[in-house]
């Protein structure tokens, strides 16, 4: 494990090598190193066996629901309305975990984890983290992801037919390692006015996310994986991540592999995003890139996302924003959450209901008569949901 500490008015850097996992020197292309076996793939379960959820005796699926903060509860209501209209065989086990509303505690966190152990699948809103420090560095959102080991975040950035942006016909996937990196909650004041923040990069987790990305590309018929890094400056930390990606890439000779420095990647995404297919990167970079990329196709309101561990699958918005200023105003765009919910149904092998809902949402966008404010329209959340329901296949209950 590699820890990088920064602090002081100048640049003070301490590098501590804590542990390292190396690929066996005898590894040949096509072999799968032991630490990488059994890792589930991205949406659709590339590689390994994936969890399918908990099926009840009556044929329904239990799904954990966390509305979260901001407009999360309103978006979850939209999902429930559409699911009801489409006769989706899902029962939600709803929990409330919020630092903003003082509904966060170890007990509530454990209740969510227990629910996930039973359901294996969740639909969640943004669990917002207040800016002020109250004695705990790790937010409940981060702690939940760590408890479930949700190491892979997948954001599919795809243009919506009928909604024109500067770059149309985009189709790229951002895969982010989200259990280490800069978001390790390891900060302290080493001297008055000097804060040190640890960035953790490990060989094991870098290999794991790299293999996840290549498995995803293989299963989804994608041709290229780009590793995004800052190894020119963080030579040991990002250097280890880049090295792991290069080693794993050798096991997938049919997938093109290249690398790009994070700052150049931001510029290239704005200038020519068509050059990208699948991008894999450490935690902080992924957090920035998925928001930037979401802006290319319409913003946070239209991009779905999901997070995976070896056991669990969590579906959410691709660009996580509470959109607090819209709370109670009935103006939030439910597109991203509805598409995430549709992806969740596909994960549960409910293909018919998944396609039914996704097609209805995309048809509303394509026709263009009903659009929320973020897409240049004047319609409410309720108007959009009603239009989606009206566009469901007439035989949805069959």
C-alpha positions as CSV (number, residue, x, y, z in Angstrom):
1,X,0.0,0.0,0.0
2,X,1.4,3.4,-0.9
3,X,0.7,6.4,1.2
4,X,1.3,9.9,0.0
5,X,1.2,12.8,2.5
6,X,1.1,16.4,1.5
7,X,1.3,19.4,3.8
8,X,3.0,22.7,4.6
9,X,3.5,25.9,2.6
10,X,6.0,24.1,0.4
11,X,5.6,20.6,-0.9
12,X,6.4,18.1,1.7
13,X,6.1,14.5,0.5
14,X,6.5,11.3,2.5
15,X,6.1,8.0,0.8
16,X,5.6,4.9,2.8
17,X,5.6,1.5,1.2
18,X,3.2,-0.5,3.3
19,X,2.5,-3.6,1.2
20,X,2.5,-4.8,-2.4
21,X,1.1,-7.7,-4.4
22,X,2.9,-8.7,-7.6
23,X,1.7,-10.7,-10.6
24,X,3.6,-14.0,-10.8
25,X,6.6,-13.6,-13.2
26,X,5.4,-16.8,-14.9
27,X,2.0,-15.3,-15.8
28,X,1.2,-15.7,-19.5
29,X,-1.3,-13.9,-21.6
30,X,-4.7,-15.4,-21.0
31,X,-3.8,-16.6,-17.4
32,X,-5.8,-15.0,-14.6
33,X,-3.8,-14.3,-11.5
34,X,-5.3,-15.6,-8.3
35,X,-6.2,-12.2,-6.7
36,X,-8.3,-11.4,-9.8
37,X,-10.5,-14.4,-10.0
38,X,-14.2,-14.2,-9.3
39,X,-14.5,-10.5,-9.8
40,X,-17.9,-9.5,-11.2
41,X,-18.1,-7.3,-14.2
42,X,-19.9,-4.1,-14.9
43,X,-23.5,-3.6,-16.0
44,X,-24.6,-6.9,-17.2
45,X,-22.0,-8.8,-15.1
46,X,-18.9,-9.0,-17.2
47,X,-16.7,-11.8,-15.8
48,X,-17.4,-14.0,-12.9
49,X,-20.8,-14.8,-11.5
50,X,-22.9,-11.9,-10.4
51,X,-25.5,-11.5,-7.7
52,X,-29.1,-11.7,-8.9
53,X,-31.0,-10.4,-5.9
54,X,-33.3,-12.1,-3.4
55,X,-36.4,-13.7,-5.0
56,X,-39.4,-14.1,-2.8
57,X,-41.7,-17.2,-2.9
58,X,-44.3,-15.1,-4.8
59,X,-41.8,-14.3,-7.5
60,X,-41.1,-10.7,-6.5
61,X,-37.6,-9.3,-5.8
62,X,-36.6,-7.5,-2.6
63,X,-34.6,-4.4,-3.3
64,X,-33.0,-2.1,-0.7
65,X,-33.9,1.5,-1.2
66,X,-32.1,4.5,0.2
67,X,-33.8,7.8,-0.9
68,X,-30.9,9.9,0.4
69,X,-30.9,13.7,0.6
70,X,-31.9,16.6,-1.6
71,X,-34.3,15.5,-4.4
72,X,-33.6,11.8,-3.7
73,X,-37.0,11.1,-2.1
74,X,-38.8,12.8,-5.0
75,X,-36.9,10.8,-7.5
76,X,-37.6,7.6,-5.6
77,X,-41.3,8.4,-5.6
78,X,-41.0,8.8,-9.4
79,X,-39.5,5.3,-9.6
80,X,-42.2,3.8,-7.5
81,X,-44.9,5.4,-9.7
82,X,-43.4,4.1,-12.9
83,X,-42.8,0.6,-11.4
84,X,-46.4,0.4,-10.2
85,X,-47.7,1.4,-13.7
86,X,-45.4,-1.2,-15.3
87,X,-46.3,-3.9,-12.8
88,X,-42.7,-4.5,-11.9
89,X,-42.3,-7.4,-9.5
90,X,-40.1,-5.6,-7.0
91,X,-40.7,-4.9,-3.3
92,X,-38.6,-2.1,-1.8
93,X,-37.1,-2.3,1.7
94,X,-36.8,1.4,2.3
95,X,-34.3,2.9,4.8
96,X,-33.3,6.5,5.6
97,X,-29.7,7.4,6.1
98,X,-29.0,11.1,6.1
99,X,-26.3,13.2,7.8
100,X,-28.2,16.4,6.7
101,X,-31.4,15.4,8.4
102,X,-29.6,13.9,11.5
103,X,-30.9,10.4,10.5
104,X,-27.4,8.8,10.4
105,X,-26.0,6.5,13.0
106,X,-24.1,3.2,13.3
107,X,-27.3,1.5,14.0
108,X,-29.0,2.8,10.9
109,X,-25.9,2.0,8.8
110,X,-26.0,-1.6,10.1
111,X,-29.7,-1.9,9.2
112,X,-28.9,-0.9,5.7
113,X,-26.0,-3.4,5.5
114,X,-28.3,-6.1,6.9
115,X,-30.9,-5.3,4.3
116,X,-28.3,-5.5,1.5
117,X,-27.1,-8.9,2.8
118,X,-30.6,-10.1,2.2
119,X,-31.5,-8.3,-1.0
120,X,-28.0,-8.1,-2.7
121,X,-29.3,-5.2,-4.8
122,X,-30.1,-1.5,-3.9
123,X,-31.4,1.7,-5.5
124,X,-30.0,4.7,-3.8
125,X,-30.1,8.5,-3.9
126,X,-27.3,10.8,-3.0
127,X,-26.3,10.6,0.7
128,X,-25.0,14.2,1.1
129,X,-22.0,14.9,3.3
130,X,-21.9,18.3,5.1
131,X,-18.8,20.4,4.6
132,X,-18.2,21.0,8.3
133,X,-16.0,18.6,10.3
134,X,-17.9,17.1,13.2
135,X,-15.3,14.6,14.5
136,X,-15.7,11.9,11.8
137,X,-13.7,12.1,8.6
138,X,-15.4,9.3,6.8
139,X,-18.9,10.1,5.6
140,X,-21.7,7.6,6.0
141,X,-21.8,7.3,2.2
142,X,-18.2,6.3,2.1
143,X,-18.5,4.0,5.1
144,X,-21.5,2.2,3.4
145,X,-19.5,1.7,0.2
146,X,-16.5,0.3,2.2
147,X,-18.7,-2.0,4.3
148,X,-20.1,-3.4,1.1
149,X,-16.8,-3.3,-0.7
150,X,-18.3,-1.4,-3.6
151,X,-15.0,-1.1,-5.4
152,X,-16.2,-0.4,-8.9
153,X,-18.3,2.5,-10.0
154,X,-19.6,2.4,-13.6
155,X,-21.0,5.5,-15.3
156,X,-22.3,5.0,-18.9
157,X,-22.3,8.4,-20.7
158,X,-24.5,8.1,-23.7
159,X,-26.2,10.7,-25.8
160,X,-30.0,10.7,-25.7
161,X,-31.7,10.7,-29.2
162,X,-33.7,13.9,-29.6
163,X,-31.6,16.0,-27.2
164,X,-28.9,17.8,-29.1
165,X,-25.6,18.8,-27.4
166,X,-22.3,20.0,-28.8
167,X,-21.2,16.4,-29.2
168,X,-23.9,14.0,-30.3
169,X,-23.9,10.2,-30.6
170,X,-21.5,9.8,-27.6
171,X,-21.1,6.4,-26.0
172,X,-18.4,5.9,-23.4
173,X,-18.0,4.3,-20.0
174,X,-16.2,5.6,-17.0
175,X,-15.0,3.0,-14.5
176,X,-13.7,4.3,-11.2
177,X,-12.1,2.6,-8.2
178,X,-14.0,3.9,-5.2
179,X,-12.6,2.3,-2.1
180,X,-9.2,3.9,-1.8
181,X,-7.2,6.8,-3.4
182,X,-7.7,10.3,-2.1
183,X,-11.0,9.4,-0.5
184,X,-9.4,7.3,2.3
185,X,-10.5,9.6,5.1
186,X,-6.9,9.6,6.4
187,X,-6.2,13.3,7.3
188,X,-4.6,14.9,10.3
189,X,-2.9,18.1,11.4
190,X,0.8,17.2,11.8
191,X,1.6,20.8,13.0
192,X,-0.5,23.9,13.4
193,X,-1.6,25.0,10.0
194,X,-0.2,21.9,8.3
195,X,-2.7,19.2,7.1
196,X,-1.6,15.9,5.8
197,X,-3.9,13.9,3.6
198,X,-3.1,10.3,2.7
199,X,-3.7,9.0,-0.8
200,X,-3.7,5.2,-0.7
201,X,-3.0,3.1,-3.8
202,X,-2.6,-0.7,-3.5
203,X,-1.5,-3.2,-6.0
204,X,-4.4,-5.6,-5.2
205,X,-7.1,-3.0,-5.7
206,X,-5.5,-1.5,-8.8
207,X,-5.3,-4.9,-10.3
208,X,-8.9,-5.6,-9.4
209,X,-10.3,-2.5,-11.0
210,X,-8.2,-2.9,-14.1
211,X,-9.4,-6.5,-14.6
212,X,-13.0,-5.3,-14.0
213,X,-12.5,-2.7,-16.8
214,X,-11.1,-5.2,-19.2
215,X,-13.8,-7.8,-18.3
216,X,-16.4,-5.1,-18.9
217,X,-14.9,-4.2,-22.3
218,X,-14.8,-7.8,-23.3
219,X,-18.4,-8.7,-22.4
220,X,-19.8,-5.5,-23.9
221,X,-17.9,-5.8,-27.2
222,X,-15.9,-2.6,-26.6
223,X,-12.5,-2.2,-28.2
224,X,-10.4,0.0,-26.1
225,X,-9.5,0.7,-22.4
226,X,-7.8,4.0,-21.4
227,X,-6.1,4.2,-18.0
228,X,-6.3,7.8,-16.7
229,X,-3.5,8.8,-14.2
230,X,-1.1,11.4,-13.0
231,X,2.0,9.2,-12.8
232,X,4.2,11.9,-14.3
233,X,3.9,13.7,-10.9
234,X,2.8,11.0,-8.5
235,X,5.4,8.6,-9.7
236,X,4.9,5.9,-7.0
237,X,1.2,6.2,-6.2
238,X,-0.3,6.6,-9.7
239,X,2.8,4.9,-11.1
240,X,1.7,1.7,-9.3
241,X,-1.9,2.1,-10.6
242,X,-0.6,2.5,-14.2
243,X,1.8,-0.4,-13.9
244,X,-1.1,-2.7,-12.7
245,X,-3.2,-1.6,-15.7
246,X,-0.4,-2.3,-18.1
247,X,0.1,-5.8,-16.6
248,X,-3.5,-6.7,-16.7
249,X,-3.8,-5.3,-20.3
250,X,-1.3,-7.9,-21.4
251,X,-3.9,-10.6,-20.5
252,X,-6.4,-9.1,-23.0
253,X,-4.6,-8.9,-26.4
254,X,-7.8,-8.3,-28.3
255,X,-8.5,-5.0,-26.3
256,X,-6.6,-1.9,-27.3
257,X,-5.0,-0.2,-24.4
258,X,-3.6,3.3,-24.0
259,X,-2.9,5.8,-21.2
260,X,-3.7,9.4,-20.6
261,X,-2.7,12.0,-18.0
262,X,-5.8,13.3,-16.1
263,X,-5.5,17.0,-17.1
264,X,-5.1,16.1,-20.8
265,X,-8.0,13.7,-20.5
266,X,-10.3,16.5,-19.2
267,X,-9.4,18.7,-22.3
268,X,-9.7,15.8,-24.7
269,X,-13.2,14.9,-23.4
270,X,-14.3,18.4,-24.1
271,X,-12.6,18.7,-27.5
272,X,-12.9,15.1,-28.9
273,X,-14.7,12.7,-26.6
274,X,-15.2,10.2,-29.5
275,X,-11.7,8.9,-29.1
276,X,-12.7,7.2,-25.8
277,X,-14.5,3.9,-25.2
278,X,-13.9,2.6,-21.7
279,X,-11.9,4.7,-19.2
280,X,-10.5,3.3,-15.9
281,X,-9.1,5.5,-13.2
282,X,-8.5,6.0,-9.4
283,X,-11.1,7.5,-7.1
284,X,-10.8,11.2,-7.3
285,X,-10.2,11.4,-11.0
286,X,-13.3,9.3,-11.6
287,X,-15.4,11.6,-9.4
288,X,-14.3,14.6,-11.5
289,X,-14.4,12.9,-14.9
290,X,-17.9,11.4,-14.5
291,X,-19.3,14.8,-13.7
292,X,-17.5,16.4,-16.6
293,X,-18.7,13.7,-19.0
294,X,-22.3,14.0,-17.8
295,X,-22.2,17.6,-18.8
296,X,-21.5,16.5,-22.4
297,X,-24.8,14.7,-22.8
298,X,-27.2,16.9,-20.7
299,X,-26.0,16.9,-17.1
300,X,-26.4,15.0,-13.9
301,X,-30.1,14.5,-14.5
302,X,-29.7,12.1,-17.4
303,X,-26.7,9.8,-16.7
304,X,-27.2,6.6,-14.8
305,X,-24.6,4.8,-12.7
306,X,-24.0,1.7,-10.7
307,X,-21.5,0.3,-8.2
308,X,-20.4,-3.3,-7.7
309,X,-18.7,-5.6,-5.2
310,X,-18.2,-9.3,-5.5
311,X,-21.6,-9.7,-3.7
312,X,-23.6,-6.6,-4.2
313,X,-24.9,-4.3,-6.9
314,X,-26.0,-0.7,-6.2
315,X,-27.8,1.5,-8.8
316,X,-27.7,5.3,-8.5
317,X,-27.3,8.4,-10.5
318,X,-24.0,8.6,-12.5
319,X,-23.2,12.1,-11.3
320,X,-24.1,12.2,-7.6
321,X,-25.8,15.5,-6.7
322,X,-28.4,16.2,-4.1
323,X,-29.7,19.2,-6.1
324,X,-30.8,20.7,-2.7
325,X,-32.0,23.9,-4.3
326,X,-34.8,22.0,-6.1
327,X,-36.2,20.2,-3.1
328,X,-40.0,20.5,-2.9
329,X,-40.2,22.4,-6.2
330,X,-41.2,19.5,-8.4
331,X,-38.6,20.4,-11.0
332,X,-35.9,17.6,-10.7
333,X,-35.2,15.5,-13.8
334,X,-36.0,11.8,-13.0
335,X,-34.3,10.5,-16.2
336,X,-31.1,9.3,-14.6
337,X,-32.8,7.6,-11.7
338,X,-35.4,5.9,-14.0
339,X,-32.6,4.7,-16.3
340,X,-30.7,3.4,-13.3
341,X,-33.8,1.6,-12.1
342,X,-34.2,0.1,-15.5
343,X,-30.5,-1.1,-15.4
344,X,-31.3,-2.6,-12.0
345,X,-34.2,-4.6,-13.5
346,X,-31.9,-5.9,-16.2
347,X,-29.4,-7.0,-13.5
348,X,-32.3,-8.9,-11.9
349,X,-33.0,-10.6,-15.3
350,X,-36.3,-8.7,-15.6
351,X,-35.4,-7.8,-19.2
352,X,-39.0,-7.1,-20.3
353,X,-39.7,-4.5,-17.6
354,X,-36.2,-3.0,-18.0
355,X,-36.7,-2.4,-21.7
356,X,-40.2,-1.2,-21.1
357,X,-39.2,1.6,-18.8
358,X,-36.0,2.5,-20.5
359,X,-37.7,2.8,-23.9
360,X,-40.5,4.9,-22.5
361,X,-38.1,7.3,-20.9
362,X,-36.0,7.6,-24.1
363,X,-39.2,8.1,-26.1
364,X,-40.3,11.1,-23.9
365,X,-36.8,12.6,-24.4
366,X,-36.8,12.0,-28.1
367,X,-40.3,13.5,-28.8
368,X,-39.2,16.6,-26.8
369,X,-42.7,17.8,-25.8
370,X,-42.1,17.1,-22.1
371,X,-38.8,18.3,-20.7
372,X,-37.6,19.5,-17.3
373,X,-35.9,22.8,-16.8
374,X,-32.3,21.3,-16.9
375,X,-33.0,20.2,-20.5
376,X,-34.5,23.6,-21.5
377,X,-38.1,22.8,-20.9
378,X,-40.8,24.0,-18.4
379,X,-42.3,20.8,-17.3
380,X,-42.4,19.4,-13.7
381,X,-41.1,16.1,-12.4
382,X,-44.7,15.0,-12.2
383,X,-45.3,15.9,-15.9
384,X,-42.3,13.9,-16.9
385,X,-43.3,10.8,-14.9
386,X,-46.9,11.0,-16.3
387,X,-45.5,11.2,-19.8
388,X,-43.3,8.1,-19.2
389,X,-46.2,6.2,-17.8
390,X,-48.3,7.2,-20.8
391,X,-45.6,5.8,-23.1
392,X,-45.3,2.4,-21.5
393,X,-46.3,-0.4,-23.8
394,X,-50.1,-1.0,-23.6
395,X,-49.4,-4.6,-22.7
396,X,-47.1,-3.9,-19.8
397,X,-49.3,-5.9,-17.4
398,X,-49.2,-9.1,-19.5
